[in-house]
Amino acid sequence: MNTLWIAFGIYIVGIAIILFIRPAMMFREGNGTWKEFGLSNKDTYTVFPFWLFTLIWAILSYVFATMTTVFFAGLALQSMPSLPATATATAPAPSSILTPISQAPELPANVVGAPGEVPGYYVLDTPTKGPPKYVYFGTKPPTLTNLSANA
Protein backbone atom coordinates (compact mmCIF):
# COMPACT_ATOMS: atom_id res chain seq x y z
CA MET A 1 0.00 0.00 0.00
CA ASN A 2 2.94 2.33 0.67
CA THR A 3 4.06 1.94 -2.94
CA LEU A 4 0.68 3.16 -4.14
CA TRP A 5 0.79 6.24 -1.91
CA ILE A 6 4.32 7.07 -3.04
CA ALA A 7 3.29 6.66 -6.69
CA PHE A 8 0.26 8.87 -6.13
CA GLY A 9 2.43 11.59 -4.57
CA ILE A 10 4.94 11.48 -7.44
CA TYR A 11 2.09 11.60 -9.96
CA ILE A 12 0.43 14.65 -8.36
CA VAL A 13 3.74 16.53 -8.09
CA GLY A 14 4.57 15.81 -11.75
CA ILE A 15 1.14 16.93 -12.98
CA ALA A 16 1.33 20.09 -10.85
CA ILE A 17 4.74 20.96 -12.31
CA ILE A 18 3.53 20.47 -15.90
CA LEU A 19 0.41 22.55 -15.27
CA PHE A 20 2.53 25.30 -13.73
CA ILE A 21 5.18 25.34 -16.47
CA ARG A 22 2.74 24.76 -19.37
CA PRO A 23 5.30 23.67 -21.98
CA ALA A 24 4.67 24.79 -25.57
CA MET A 25 4.76 21.16 -26.69
CA MET A 26 1.43 20.48 -24.90
CA PHE A 27 -0.24 23.89 -24.53
CA ARG A 28 -1.02 26.77 -26.88
CA GLU A 29 1.20 29.85 -26.52
CA GLY A 30 -1.44 32.58 -26.27
CA ASN A 31 -4.20 31.30 -24.03
CA GLY A 32 -2.54 28.22 -22.48
CA THR A 33 -5.24 25.75 -23.53
CA TRP A 34 -4.40 22.15 -24.37
CA LYS A 35 -3.28 21.29 -27.87
CA GLU A 36 -5.14 18.58 -29.73
CA PHE A 37 -3.55 15.29 -30.71
CA GLY A 38 -2.49 15.19 -34.35
CA LEU A 39 0.35 15.05 -36.87
CA SER A 40 -0.36 18.35 -38.59
CA ASN A 41 2.20 21.14 -39.00
CA LYS A 42 -0.23 23.61 -37.46
CA ASP A 43 0.52 25.05 -34.03
CA THR A 44 -2.79 23.72 -32.64
CA TYR A 45 -1.75 20.03 -32.87
CA THR A 46 0.86 18.00 -31.01
CA VAL A 47 2.13 14.42 -30.92
CA PHE A 48 2.43 14.53 -27.12
CA PRO A 49 -0.77 16.07 -25.65
CA PHE A 50 -1.45 16.51 -21.96
CA TRP A 51 -3.75 13.48 -21.66
CA LEU A 52 -1.03 11.23 -23.14
CA PHE A 53 1.48 12.71 -20.70
CA THR A 54 -0.83 11.91 -17.76
CA LEU A 55 -1.12 8.25 -18.82
CA ILE A 56 2.61 7.80 -19.33
CA TRP A 57 3.43 9.72 -16.16
CA ALA A 58 1.08 7.49 -14.12
CA ILE A 59 2.93 4.38 -15.29
CA LEU A 60 6.36 5.94 -14.72
CA SER A 61 5.32 7.15 -11.26
CA TYR A 62 4.30 3.64 -10.24
CA VAL A 63 7.51 2.13 -11.63
CA PHE A 64 9.63 4.72 -9.82
CA ALA A 65 7.70 4.21 -6.55
CA THR A 66 8.13 0.44 -6.81
CA MET A 67 11.86 0.77 -7.44
CA THR A 68 12.15 3.16 -4.49
CA THR A 69 10.26 0.79 -2.20
CA VAL A 70 12.40 -2.18 -3.25
CA PHE A 71 15.58 -0.16 -2.79
CA PHE A 72 14.68 0.95 0.73
CA ALA A 73 13.49 -2.55 1.66
CA GLY A 74 16.89 -3.86 0.56
CA LEU A 75 18.62 -1.26 2.70
CA ALA A 76 16.48 -2.26 5.67
CA LEU A 77 17.37 -5.92 5.19
CA GLN A 78 21.07 -5.11 4.96
CA SER A 79 20.99 -3.13 8.20
CA MET A 80 19.40 -6.01 10.15
CA PRO A 81 21.84 -7.94 12.34
CA SER A 82 22.59 -11.44 11.13
CA LEU A 83 21.85 -14.51 13.23
CA PRO A 84 24.76 -16.32 14.86
CA ALA A 85 25.85 -19.57 13.24
CA THR A 86 24.55 -21.62 16.19
CA ALA A 87 21.03 -20.28 15.73
CA THR A 88 20.48 -21.67 12.25
CA ALA A 89 18.10 -24.58 12.11
CA THR A 90 17.79 -27.11 9.34
CA ALA A 91 14.40 -27.57 7.76
CA PRO A 92 12.99 -31.04 7.14
CA ALA A 93 13.74 -32.55 3.76
CA PRO A 94 11.14 -31.42 1.22
CA SER A 95 11.08 -34.86 -0.43
CA SER A 96 8.54 -36.13 2.12
CA ILE A 97 6.39 -33.07 1.55
CA LEU A 98 6.52 -33.24 -2.24
CA THR A 99 5.99 -37.00 -2.60
CA PRO A 100 2.41 -37.87 -3.57
CA ILE A 101 0.60 -40.04 -1.03
CA SER A 102 0.13 -42.81 -3.60
CA GLN A 103 3.93 -43.08 -4.07
CA ALA A 104 4.95 -42.58 -0.43
CA PRO A 105 6.96 -45.48 1.03
CA GLU A 106 5.54 -47.49 3.93
CA LEU A 107 6.91 -46.17 7.25
CA PRO A 108 8.01 -48.35 10.16
CA ALA A 109 5.76 -48.30 13.23
CA ASN A 110 8.24 -46.40 15.46
CA VAL A 111 8.46 -43.36 13.16
CA VAL A 112 6.50 -40.26 14.13
CA GLY A 113 3.61 -39.86 11.75
CA ALA A 114 3.31 -43.54 10.98
CA PRO A 115 -0.19 -44.92 10.31
CA GLY A 116 -2.18 -45.20 13.53
CA GLU A 117 -0.14 -42.51 15.32
CA VAL A 118 -1.19 -38.88 15.61
CA PRO A 119 1.45 -36.79 13.80
CA GLY A 120 2.85 -33.70 15.44
CA TYR A 121 3.90 -30.33 14.10
CA TYR A 122 6.21 -27.46 14.90
CA VAL A 123 4.99 -23.98 15.84
CA LEU A 124 7.10 -20.84 15.94
CA ASP A 125 7.52 -19.67 19.52
CA THR A 126 7.79 -15.89 19.54
CA PRO A 127 10.53 -15.06 22.03
CA THR A 128 11.12 -11.54 23.21
CA LYS A 129 14.82 -11.63 22.33
CA GLY A 130 17.16 -13.94 20.51
CA PRO A 131 16.84 -16.24 17.53
CA PRO A 132 13.51 -17.82 16.52
CA LYS A 133 12.63 -21.05 18.32
CA TYR A 134 10.23 -23.81 17.26
CA VAL A 135 8.13 -25.80 19.73
CA TYR A 136 6.91 -29.31 18.88
CA PHE A 137 3.28 -30.24 19.50
CA GLY A 138 2.47 -33.91 19.17
CA THR A 139 2.70 -37.32 20.85
CA LYS A 140 6.50 -37.48 20.75
CA PRO A 141 9.03 -35.28 19.01
CA PRO A 142 11.15 -36.77 16.24
CA THR A 143 14.63 -37.98 17.14
CA LEU A 144 17.70 -38.55 15.03
CA THR A 145 16.85 -42.25 14.69
CA ASN A 146 13.32 -41.45 13.54
CA LEU A 147 14.62 -38.96 11.00
CA SER A 148 17.26 -41.36 9.67
CA ALA A 149 14.60 -44.08 9.32
CA ASN A 150 12.58 -41.65 7.16
CA ALA A 151 15.43 -41.04 4.72
N, C-alpha and C positions, 0 to 999 in steps of 0.2 A: 504494500500500500504506500510505503514511503516513496518508492520509485515513481508512482503515479503523481504524487503531490509535487515531487521535484520536477517532473516533466511538465506539469501544469504551470508551475512557477516560471520555468524557462520559456514556455510558450507565451505566457502573458507578457513577460518582459520583452521578448522579441517582437511581438505584435505592437506593443506600445512604442518601441523604438522606431519601427517602420512607419507607424502612423504619425509620429512626431517629425521624422525626417522627410517623409513623403518623397521618395526618390522619383526622378523623372521617368525612370523605366516603367513604373507602375501607375503614376498619377499624372494628370494633365498639368501643364505649367501654370496656366492662368488661374483657374479656379480650384485646383487641387482635387478634382473628382477622379474616380478610378477610370483607367483606360480599359477599353474592351479588348477581348482576346481576338487576335487575328494576325495575318501575315502581310498586311498591307503596308505600303510605305508611308501612309498618312500618320500624322502625329497622334491620332486618336486611338490607334491600335498598338498592342504590344504582344510579344510572345510569352511574357512572364507577368500576368496580371496578379492583382492582390489575392484573389481567391485561390490561385494556384500556389502562391507563396504560403498561404495559411495551411494548406494541405501538406506541402513538403516540410514546412517548419514544424508541424505537429509530429510528423514521423521522426524528424531529426531531433526534436526535443526529447522524445521518448527514448531514442537510441542513446543520446548523450546522458540522460538521467540513469539509464540502465548501466552504462559503462561506469558512471560515477559511483553508483551503489555497489557494483562489483568491486571496484577499486578500493573503496573504503572498507568493504567487508574483508577483502584480502589483507588490508593493513591491520584490521582488528584481529584477524586470525594470527598474523605474524607477531603481534604484541602479546599474545597469550602465552603464559609460561608453559613449557612442555612438561609432560609427566615424567617422573623418574623411571629408569629402566625396570625397576622391580615392580612397578605398578601396572605394567602391561599384562593383559590377560589374553589367553588364546581362545578363540572362538571354536565351537564344535565344528567338525568337518562337515562341509555342506553336502557331501555325497549322500548322507542319510536323509537330508531334507529334500534333495532333488530327485531321489529314486522313487519312481512310482510304486504304489503299494503292491500292485500285482507282480512287480519284479523284486520286491524287497526280500532279502534272505531271511530264513527262519532264525530267530534269536534263541540262545540258550535260556533256560528258566531263571538263572541267577542275574541276568542283565536287567537293569532298570528299564522299564518300558516294555518288557516282554509281555506276551499275551497273558491275561489274567491278573496282571499287576497294574495298579494305578500309576501312570507316569507322572513325573514331577516336572517342574519348570523353574527357571531362574527369573527373579524380579530384581530390578535395579533398586538398591537401597540408596536413598538420597542422604549422604552424610553432609554435615555442616562444613567440614574441611577435609582436604585430602583427596586421593584418587577415588574414582567410582568403585563401588563394591556391589557384588551380586549376591543375593540371598536365595537359597534353594528351598522350594516348597514342594514337598512330595513325601512318599513313604520312606525312601532312603536315598541320600545323595549318591551320585555316581562316584566310583573310585577308579584308580588307575587300572585295576584288573577288569572292571566292567567296561571301561573305555577301550582297552586293548582287545577284549573279546568282540567288541562291535566292529573293529577294523577288519 
